[in-house]
């Protein structure tokens, strides 16, 4: 069931997300106090910017109050921007719908 329609045939919503890595990769192996090494599975330890560019924005949504935001929240956010609700087992969306604009 759609919850929001954004844009029209000429305009849409732009999404920007980039994991910024410096000249050296993050340390990808963790060593505990006993000297046992384990591989870090996170993509990066750096913050990842997520930008929503919506030239037709009229207050239909706002940033959700989520304590821990991460890459796993992007799928639900994209579904919301496309007009759909997220599946129950997805992490929360980075936005919350305020109105459908109708």
Buried (B, 14 or more C-beta within 10 A) or exposed (E): EEBBEBBEEEEBBEBEEEEEEEEEEEEEEEEEEEEEEEEEEEEBEEEBEBEBEBEEEEEBBEEBEBEEBEBEBBBBBBBBBEBBBBEEEBBBBBBEBEEEEE
